[in-house]
Amino acid sequence: MGYWGCYVVGRSERPLAEFPALTGVRDDLALLDRRPDGWQVWEVPGGEGVRDVGNMNTLALETGAPALFGYVMDSDCVVIEAAAPESGAWTTCLARRAMAVYLGEGELTVEDYFLEPRDAAGRAVVWAAESGRTVRAAPLLDVLKAEAQPSAEELFFRFLDRLGVVPQ
């Protein structure tokens, strides 16, 4: 059994747990990492299944900075929901092949739910620019096309690094 949970990433001088957008999970939020320029990475552990963490659109507006949620599913794949005050919201996933397994053989596919890797990389570049970072699409695309080796959590943190949300 792998890890199930959500990472909440945002930028503020105040702890993200203080913002109304995350009120529903405030008691379960745990700070994992403070990064340069006010970036914070919080965790909401979960059981099997994805939990409603809050609204990242609202969090982006409340903080005045881009926000990102990463829902990890059994260490196999990650749903990425991102938003920024000016450029809006977008959704993609990491480890697409594993995500397809979770979606099963229904009528809707990974492509129906999530941006294609190339489109997601373009949106990620804009997201990063809105946070004051200049990043290239190609390294982001590499992560968006990668499998979750050794885990989806590590793939998620590699994605953050490529967005310019790097550890100290």
N, C-alpha and C positions, 0 to 999 in steps of 0.2 A: 504494500500500500504506500503510495507516494504522498506528497504534500498537497493539500487543498487549502486555499486561502487567497487573500487579496493583498496586493501591495498598493498603497496610496502614495503618490508622488506629487509634491507641490512645492511652491516657493513662497516663503513668507518669513518675516522676523518672528511672528507669533507661531506657537505650535499649531499645526493643522488640526489637531483634535479640538481646538477651541472654536472652529468655524461651524456655523449652523448647518452647512451642507453635510457634515459628518455626524450630526447629533445622534442618529439612530445606532451608530456603532461606537460612540465615544468611549464607553466603558470597556470595549474590547480592543481598542487601538493601542498598539505598542510601537514606540519609536525605535526603528532599527538603525537609522543612520542620519546624521546631519552632514550635509555636503557644502562645499563652497557656495557663496552667493545666496545663502538662505534656503537652498534646496533641502528638502526633508523626505525621507522614505519611512513610511509607517507600514505596519502589518496588521491585518485583521485575519486571525486564523479562522479556519472554517472546517467543518466536517465535510463529509462527502456531499457534493453539490455546490453550486455557486450561490453566494449570499448577497442580498441587497446591501451594498455598502453606503450608498448615498448618491449624490448627483455631481459628477465631475464638471459639468457645465456650470453649475452653481458655485462649486469650489473655485473654478477658474475666475469667475466674476468676483467672488468674495475676496480672493487673494490678489486679484489684478494681474495674475500670472498664469501661464499654462499649467495644467494639471493632467495627471495620467493615472489610470487605474490598471492594474495587471491582475486578472483573475487566473490563478494557477489551478489546473485541473489534474490532480493525481500525479504531479510532476511530469506529465506528458505533453501538455500544451498550455498556452496562455491566451486569453482574450484580452486585447488591449483596447481600452476606451480612453481617448484623449480629447482634450478641449483647450482652447485658448480664448481669451476675451475678444480678440479681433477676428481670428481666422475660423472660429467655430469648432465643431466636434467631428471626430472621425473614429472609425472602429476597424480594427484588423485583428489578426491572430499570429502567434508564433507557433511553429511546428504544425504546419497546415495538414500534413498527412495524418498526424495523430488526431487533430481536430476533426478531420473527416470521419474517423472511426467513432468519435463521440457523437457526431451528428447522425450516424447510421445511414441506412439505405432509404430514407424518406425522400420526399419530393424536392426539398430544399438542400442545397449543397453549401460547401464552404464559400464558394464564390457568391452565393445569394446573401450570405450573412456578413461577409467581411470584404474590405477592399483588397484588390489584388496587390501582391507585393510591390510592384512598380508604383502604383497609385499611392499606396500607403507610405512608401519611401518619400514620395513628393510631398505628401501632407506632413510627414515627420520633419522634413527640412523646413517647412513653413512654421511648424510648431516650435522648433528649436530657434528659428530666427526671431520669433516673437518673444522668446525668453532671452534674447541677446546673444545667442550662440550661432556661429556659422559652421554648418556641418555639410558634408557631401552625401548625396543620395546613395552612391555605390556601396559604401560600408554598411549603411542601414539595410539596403537591399540584400546584402549577403546574410545578415541576421534574419531578415524576414523570410528568406528561402531555406534557412537551415533547419535541421532536425534538432530535437531537444537532447543533445548529448553533452554532458552526462545527465542533465536535468533541465526541465523547463524553467526552473528558477534561475539557473545560471544563464540560460539564453535570455531571459528577461533583463538581468543585470548587464549583460553584454549590450543589449538594446539601449538601456539607459546611458551607458558609457558612450555609445555612438551618437546619442542625442546631445551629448555634452554635459550630462548630469553625472559628472565623474566624482569618485571619492577623493578625499584629501590625500 
